[in-house]
Amino acid sequence: MDGVMKRWELRKPGRVNLELASVPIPQPGAGEALVRVSAVSLNYREKLFLDAGGYSDVPWPFVPTSDMAGEVVATGAGVSRVRVGERVLAAFNTDWVDGPPPRAPRALGGSVPGVLSEYVVMPEGWLVAAPRTLDDAQASTLPCAGLTAWTALVEQGALRPGQTVVTQGTGGVSLFAVQLASALGARVIVTSGDDEKLARAKTLGAAHGIHRRRTPDWEKEVLELTSGRGADQVLELVGGDNLGRSASALASGGRISLIGVLEGFDMRFPALPLLRSHGIIQGVLVGHRRGLEDLVRAVDTLRVAPVIDATYPLRDFPQALAHLDRGPFGKLVIRVRE
């Protein structure tokens, strides 16, 4: 396919240097597929890269974002995993197919060029069939936020009906956790500093909401709501000193999935509550391709509809970033193909 396309890129660090550039449409080589991108969803990670400068090993010019849904429009020699006309998603961790993660996994929009582009070329092994029950905007939210929640709850947490899950905030990962955990029969408790957002989380399946500003010792409320037992799983999405509260909220044998760093990468907590509960803290860096395939099947089966706060056209990526700064309820999506 000949011609030119639009894509967002940086030639030097800092979001003020973002440019909507015109570049040639890439051509697929052997084992590769050309995908016409329909929608790209944003993650907090975009802010970290653009504002904090995680550029040590990125290719230049740097193309941001990792999560996309699109359609295969051409394939190179030997491609058998995908076909022309198929709707696909891109796996976040490009080299992690299954099992334990690679020591230094590569990720889209980081050490591998991102997807905020009208067309992308990728090895066929990076692609996964899109869910049948979601449109492209909804489907684009699965590869990072959706898979992170799935990995924490199911792949690593082996969630069972009747268990209690605590999730923090109302961003993409947290709302996926609400929807998935409640659909799988768990009781979900959400913490947030916004009454309206707590009410909306309950409409998605949360059983309880804790206003973290009015109840700063929210872990005590979790114990009260669970008759002193505590939570089987806590999705730690804040970091910093909040980890100590998560440890105190755990049930015996419970698990903390360490995901978010809103209050920083450095975390300290009293060890005694975790020692008493024999709890587990496990890091979660999204997940593998097989997990994404399982998530797609679960979404189709459970009829989970991702929560999208707003959509923006490709040209308005900076405005979408400003919305990300304000803190959306759920996901923000760039409609690349109108």
C-alpha positions as CSV (number, residue, x, y, z in Angstrom):
1,M,0.0,0.0,0.0
2,D,1.5,3.3,-1.2
3,G,0.9,6.8,0.2
4,V,1.4,8.8,3.3
5,M,-0.2,8.7,6.7
6,K,-0.4,10.7,9.9
7,R,1.2,9.8,13.2
8,W,2.1,11.5,16.4
9,E,5.8,11.5,17.3
10,L,8.5,13.2,19.3
11,R,11.9,14.1,18.1
12,K,13.1,15.2,21.5
13,P,11.6,14.7,25.0
14,G,8.6,16.5,26.4
15,R,5.0,16.6,25.4
16,V,5.4,20.2,24.1
17,N,7.4,18.6,21.3
18,L,4.6,16.4,20.1
19,E,4.1,16.7,16.3
20,L,1.4,15.2,14.1
21,A,3.7,14.2,11.3
22,S,3.2,12.9,7.7
23,V,5.2,9.8,6.9
24,P,5.1,7.0,4.3
25,I,2.8,4.1,5.0
26,P,5.0,1.2,6.1
27,Q,5.1,-2.0,4.1
28,P,4.9,-5.5,5.8
29,G,7.9,-7.8,5.4
30,A,8.0,-11.5,5.8
31,G,6.1,-12.6,8.9
32,E,4.5,-9.1,9.4
33,A,1.1,-7.6,9.0
34,L,0.0,-4.1,8.1
35,V,-2.8,-2.9,10.3
36,R,-5.0,0.1,9.7
37,V,-5.5,1.5,13.2
38,S,-9.1,2.4,14.1
39,A,-8.8,3.3,17.8
40,V,-6.1,3.9,20.4
41,S,-6.7,4.0,24.2
42,L,-4.6,6.0,26.6
43,N,-3.0,4.9,29.9
44,Y,-1.4,6.7,32.8
45,R,1.9,5.4,31.4
46,E,1.7,8.0,28.6
47,K,2.0,10.7,31.2
48,L,5.0,9.0,32.7
49,F,6.8,8.8,29.4
50,L,5.9,12.3,28.1
51,D,6.3,14.2,31.4
52,A,8.8,12.2,33.5
53,G,11.0,11.3,30.5
54,G,11.4,7.5,30.4
55,Y,13.4,7.7,27.2
56,S,16.6,5.8,27.9
57,D,15.9,2.9,25.5
58,V,13.2,4.2,23.1
59,P,13.6,4.5,19.3
60,W,13.6,8.0,17.8
61,P,11.4,9.5,16.6
62,F,9.4,8.3,19.5
63,V,5.8,7.3,18.7
64,P,3.7,7.1,21.9
65,T,0.9,4.8,23.2
66,S,0.6,1.1,23.3
67,D,-3.1,0.0,23.0
68,M,-4.8,-0.2,19.6
69,A,-7.6,-1.9,17.7
70,G,-7.6,-2.1,14.0
71,E,-7.9,-4.1,10.8
72,V,-5.3,-6.1,8.9
73,V,-5.1,-4.7,5.4
74,A,-2.0,-6.5,4.1
75,T,0.4,-9.3,5.1
76,G,3.9,-10.3,4.2
77,A,5.2,-13.7,3.1
78,G,4.6,-16.6,5.4
79,V,1.9,-15.0,7.6
80,S,-0.6,-17.5,8.9
81,R,-1.7,-16.2,12.3
82,V,-3.8,-13.3,11.0
83,R,-5.6,-12.6,7.7
84,V,-6.6,-9.6,5.6
85,G,-9.8,-8.1,6.9
86,E,-9.5,-9.5,10.4
87,R,-10.0,-7.1,13.4
88,V,-7.1,-7.3,15.8
89,L,-5.5,-5.9,19.0
90,A,-1.8,-5.5,19.7
91,A,-0.3,-7.2,22.7
92,F,1.4,-4.7,25.1
93,N,4.4,-6.9,26.0
94,T,5.5,-7.8,22.5
95,D,7.8,-10.8,23.4
96,W,5.8,-12.3,26.3
97,V,3.6,-15.1,24.9
98,D,3.0,-17.2,28.0
99,G,4.5,-18.4,31.3
100,P,7.0,-16.3,33.3
101,P,7.9,-12.8,31.9
102,P,11.2,-12.2,30.1
103,R,13.8,-10.5,32.3
104,A,13.5,-7.3,30.2
105,P,10.2,-7.4,28.3
106,R,9.8,-5.1,25.4
107,A,6.6,-3.0,25.2
108,L,4.8,-0.9,22.6
109,G,5.1,2.8,23.1
110,G,8.4,2.3,25.0
111,S,11.3,0.2,23.8
112,V,9.2,-0.6,20.7
113,P,7.5,2.1,18.6
114,G,4.0,3.0,19.7
115,V,0.7,2.9,17.8
116,L,-0.7,6.4,17.6
117,S,-0.6,6.2,13.8
118,E,-3.0,5.6,11.0
119,Y,-1.1,2.4,10.0
120,V,1.3,0.2,11.8
121,V,3.4,-2.8,10.8
122,M,4.0,-5.5,13.3
123,P,5.1,-9.1,13.5
124,E,2.1,-11.4,13.3
125,G,3.0,-12.8,16.7
126,W,2.2,-9.5,18.4
127,L,-1.4,-9.5,17.3
128,V,-4.6,-11.1,18.8
129,A,-8.1,-11.4,17.4
130,A,-10.4,-8.6,18.7
131,P,-13.5,-9.4,20.7
132,R,-16.7,-9.9,18.7
133,T,-18.9,-8.1,21.1
134,L,-17.0,-4.8,21.3
135,D,-16.5,-2.0,18.8
136,D,-13.0,-0.9,18.0
137,A,-13.0,2.0,20.6
138,Q,-14.0,-0.4,23.3
139,A,-11.7,-3.2,22.2
140,S,-8.7,-0.8,22.2
141,T,-9.0,-0.5,26.0
142,L,-8.2,-4.2,26.6
143,P,-4.4,-4.7,26.0
144,C,-3.1,-2.7,28.9
145,A,-5.8,-1.7,31.5
146,G,-8.1,-4.7,30.9
147,L,-5.3,-7.2,30.8
148,T,-3.7,-5.8,33.9
149,A,-6.9,-6.3,35.9
150,W,-7.3,-9.8,34.4
151,T,-3.7,-10.8,35.2
152,A,-4.0,-9.6,38.8
153,L,-7.4,-11.2,39.5
154,V,-7.4,-14.3,37.4
155,E,-3.9,-15.3,36.1
156,Q,-2.1,-14.6,39.3
157,G,-4.9,-14.3,41.8
158,A,-7.1,-17.3,40.8
159,L,-10.2,-15.4,41.8
160,R,-13.1,-17.4,43.1
161,P,-16.8,-16.6,43.6
162,G,-17.5,-15.2,47.1
163,Q,-14.1,-13.6,47.6
164,T,-13.6,-10.0,48.4
165,V,-11.6,-7.6,46.1
166,V,-10.5,-4.1,46.9
167,T,-9.6,-1.8,44.1
168,Q,-8.4,1.8,44.3
169,G,-9.7,4.7,42.2
170,T,-11.9,4.8,39.1
171,G,-9.3,4.7,36.3
172,G,-9.3,2.0,33.6
173,V,-7.7,-0.8,35.5
174,S,-9.8,-0.3,38.6
175,L,-13.1,-0.2,36.6
176,F,-12.1,-3.3,34.7
177,A,-11.5,-5.0,38.1
178,V,-14.9,-4.0,39.2
179,Q,-16.6,-5.4,36.2
180,L,-14.6,-8.6,35.9
181,A,-14.5,-9.5,39.5
182,S,-18.2,-8.9,40.0
183,A,-19.1,-10.8,36.9
184,L,-17.0,-13.7,38.3
185,G,-18.9,-13.7,41.5
186,A,-16.6,-11.7,43.8
187,R,-17.6,-8.8,46.1
188,V,-15.8,-5.6,45.1
189,I,-15.0,-2.7,47.4
190,V,-13.8,0.6,45.7
191,T,-12.0,3.5,47.2
192,S,-12.2,6.9,45.7
193,G,-12.2,10.6,46.7
194,D,-15.3,11.4,44.7
195,D,-18.9,10.5,45.8
196,E,-20.2,10.6,42.2
197,K,-17.5,8.3,40.9
198,L,-18.2,5.8,43.8
199,A,-21.9,5.9,42.9
200,R,-21.1,5.2,39.2
201,A,-18.7,2.3,40.3
202,K,-21.6,0.7,42.1
203,T,-23.7,0.7,38.9
204,L,-20.9,-1.3,37.3
205,G,-21.0,-4.0,40.0
206,A,-19.1,-2.7,43.1
207,A,-20.8,-3.7,46.3
208,H,-19.3,-0.9,48.5
209,G,-17.6,2.4,48.1
210,I,-15.2,4.0,50.6
211,H,-14.5,7.7,50.3
212,R,-10.8,7.8,51.0
213,R,-10.7,11.5,52.0
214,R,-13.5,11.2,54.6
215,T,-12.2,7.8,55.6
216,P,-8.4,8.0,55.3
217,D,-7.9,4.8,57.3
218,W,-9.9,3.0,54.7
219,E,-8.4,-0.4,55.6
220,K,-10.4,-0.3,58.9
221,E,-13.6,0.1,56.9
222,V,-12.6,-2.9,54.7
223,L,-12.2,-5.0,57.9
224,E,-15.6,-3.7,59.1
225,L,-17.3,-4.5,55.9
226,T,-15.8,-8.0,55.9
227,S,-16.6,-8.7,59.6
228,G,-12.9,-8.6,60.4
229,R,-11.8,-11.0,57.8
230,G,-10.2,-8.6,55.3
231,A,-9.9,-8.7,51.5
232,D,-8.7,-11.7,49.5
233,Q,-7.2,-9.4,46.9
234,V,-6.2,-5.8,46.9
235,L,-5.2,-4.0,43.6
236,E,-2.6,-1.5,44.8
237,L,-3.0,1.4,42.3
238,V,-1.6,4.2,44.4
239,G,1.8,3.2,45.7
240,G,3.8,5.2,48.3
241,D,2.5,4.9,51.9
242,N,-0.8,3.6,50.7
243,L,0.8,0.1,50.4
244,G,0.8,-0.1,54.2
245,R,-3.0,0.3,54.3
246,S,-3.4,-2.4,51.6
247,A,-1.3,-4.8,53.7
248,S,-3.5,-4.1,56.8
249,A,-6.6,-4.7,54.8
250,L,-5.6,-8.3,53.7
251,A,-7.3,-11.5,54.8
252,S,-5.2,-14.4,55.9
253,G,-3.4,-15.7,52.8
254,G,-4.5,-12.6,50.8
255,R,-2.7,-11.0,47.9
256,I,-1.7,-7.5,46.9
257,S,-1.2,-6.9,43.2
258,L,1.3,-4.0,42.9
259,I,0.2,-2.1,39.8
260,G,0.1,1.7,40.3
261,V,2.6,4.4,41.2
262,L,0.5,7.5,41.5
263,E,2.3,8.4,44.7
264,G,5.7,7.3,43.5
265,F,7.8,4.3,42.9
266,D,9.3,4.3,46.4
267,M,7.1,2.4,48.8
268,R,7.4,1.7,52.6
269,F,5.0,-0.2,54.9
270,P,5.0,-1.8,58.3
271,A,5.8,-5.5,57.8
272,L,3.9,-6.9,60.8
273,P,0.4,-7.0,59.2
274,L,1.8,-8.8,56.2
275,L,3.7,-11.3,58.4
276,R,0.6,-12.0,60.4
277,S,-1.6,-12.6,57.3
278,H,1.0,-14.5,55.4
279,G,0.1,-12.2,52.6
280,I,1.7,-12.0,49.2
281,I,2.8,-8.9,47.3
282,Q,3.2,-9.5,43.6
283,G,4.1,-7.0,40.9
284,V,1.9,-6.9,37.8
285,L,3.3,-5.5,34.5
286,V,0.2,-5.9,32.3
287,G,0.4,-9.6,31.2
288,H,1.2,-12.0,28.3
289,R,-0.4,-12.6,24.9
290,R,-2.1,-15.8,26.0
291,G,-3.7,-13.9,28.9
292,L,-5.0,-11.3,26.4
293,E,-6.5,-14.0,24.3
294,D,-8.2,-15.4,27.4
295,L,-9.5,-12.0,28.4
296,V,-11.0,-11.5,24.9
297,R,-12.9,-14.7,25.3
298,A,-14.0,-13.7,28.8
299,V,-15.2,-10.3,27.6
300,D,-17.3,-12.0,24.9
301,T,-18.7,-14.5,27.2
302,L,-19.4,-12.2,30.2
303,R,-20.6,-9.3,28.0
304,V,-18.3,-6.9,29.7
305,A,-18.5,-3.4,28.1
306,P,-15.4,-1.2,28.9
307,V,-16.1,2.2,30.4
308,I,-15.0,5.0,28.0
309,D,-15.1,8.5,29.5
310,A,-14.5,10.4,26.2
311,T,-13.2,9.9,22.7
312,Y,-11.1,12.4,20.7
313,P,-10.1,12.6,17.0
314,L,-6.4,11.9,16.1
315,R,-5.6,15.6,15.8
316,D,-6.7,16.3,19.4
317,F,-4.3,14.0,21.1
318,P,-2.9,16.9,23.2
319,Q,-6.4,17.7,24.5
320,A,-6.9,14.0,25.4
321,L,-3.6,14.2,27.4
322,A,-5.0,17.2,29.3
323,H,-8.1,15.2,30.1
324,L,-5.8,12.4,31.3
325,D,-4.2,14.9,33.6
326,R,-7.6,15.7,35.2
327,G,-8.4,12.0,35.9
328,P,-11.1,10.4,33.7
329,F,-13.7,7.9,34.9
330,G,-12.6,4.9,32.9
331,K,-10.7,5.1,29.6
332,L,-9.9,7.8,27.1
333,V,-9.8,6.8,23.4
334,I,-8.4,8.4,20.3
335,R,-10.5,7.6,17.2
336,V,-7.8,7.3,14.6
337,R,-10.2,6.2,11.8
338,E,-13.4,8.2,11.9
